[in-house]
Amino acid sequence: MKIVVLIKQVPDTADERTLDAATGWLNRDAGDNIVDEINERALEVALRVKDGDKSTEVVVLAMGPDEAAKAIRKALSMGADSGIHILDDALAGADATRTAAVLAAALRDTGADVIVAGNESTDGRGGVVPAMVAEHLNLPLVGSLTTLELAPGKVSGERQGESGTLSISAGLPAVVTVTERTAEARFPNFKGILTAKRKPVTTLSLAELEVPATPAHAVIVSHNERPPRVAGTKIVDEGNAGTLLAEYLVENRLV
């Protein structure tokens, strides 16, 4: 079985994230960039399949600038077998539509039985790219799984909804997304870090993918910084706290 895991390098969620004043895009140079945690969980799902069947091949695929190679190497140190890096200056600021089309072009020739991704990235939070990739490839989408099982020719799992749990399945090949409720990612060990340097990484440009280099990205017309949080109303109990609280709730239409 061959599993391709989509990974993305994102600004560390522990840092303060800002927008570039000139473009309106997320400023990716303001702090550290890391592999998105949800993608690490997706990779963990694939690696657990490999743990149980050594013939399983796990490939990671990332689209991004030069620095995204660090995310690929991190994934290789965790246990992935090889990587694919889509690198082209024309992809700067690519929107979800453009991203999905390029990822699908790179995936067509991989021979993947399963494509695994996180349900949404922590920077864009759109949650639509995996579904769009599935549409481009004419594959079923098995989305937002909390548990996942892979068997010959079949993927199955559970999806948590507001009214209960759904058991869903589909034939392979398929695109699968997982949520933060799936298995927590493993840490790279010393051997993994050393061997990651020798694992192959293929770099692809838009020309090699036969995708037009015409830029396609969202145009930010204007943006404003989030206003600072204001202090809440403080009620000191002097025997009338209940009345003051009730008045506050009524005044702000909270009851």
CORDATA-V472458 format. One record per run of one state. SS is the DSSP state (hx for helix, st for strand, lp for the rest). FROM is the first residue (numbers start at 1). TO is the last residue. If there is no record, write none. Layout:
BEGIN
SS_FROM_TO / SS_FROM_TO
END
This chain:
BEGIN
lp_1_1 / st_2_6 / lp_7_8 / st_9_11 / lp_12_18 / st_19_19 / lp_20_25 / st_26_26 / lp_27_32 / st_33_35 / lp_36_36 / hx_37_52 / lp_53_56 / st_57_63 / lp_64_67 / hx_68_78 / lp_79_81 / st_82_86 / lp_87_88 / hx_89_91 / lp_92_95 / hx_96_107 / lp_108_113 / st_114_118 / lp_119_128 / hx_129_137 / lp_138_139 / st_140_145 / lp_146_146 / st_147_151 / lp_152_153 / st_154_160 / lp_161_164 / st_165_171 / lp_172_173 / st_174_178 / lp_179_189 / hx_190_196 / lp_197_200 / st_201_204 / lp_205_205 / hx_206_209 / lp_210_240 / hx_241_251 / lp_252_255
END
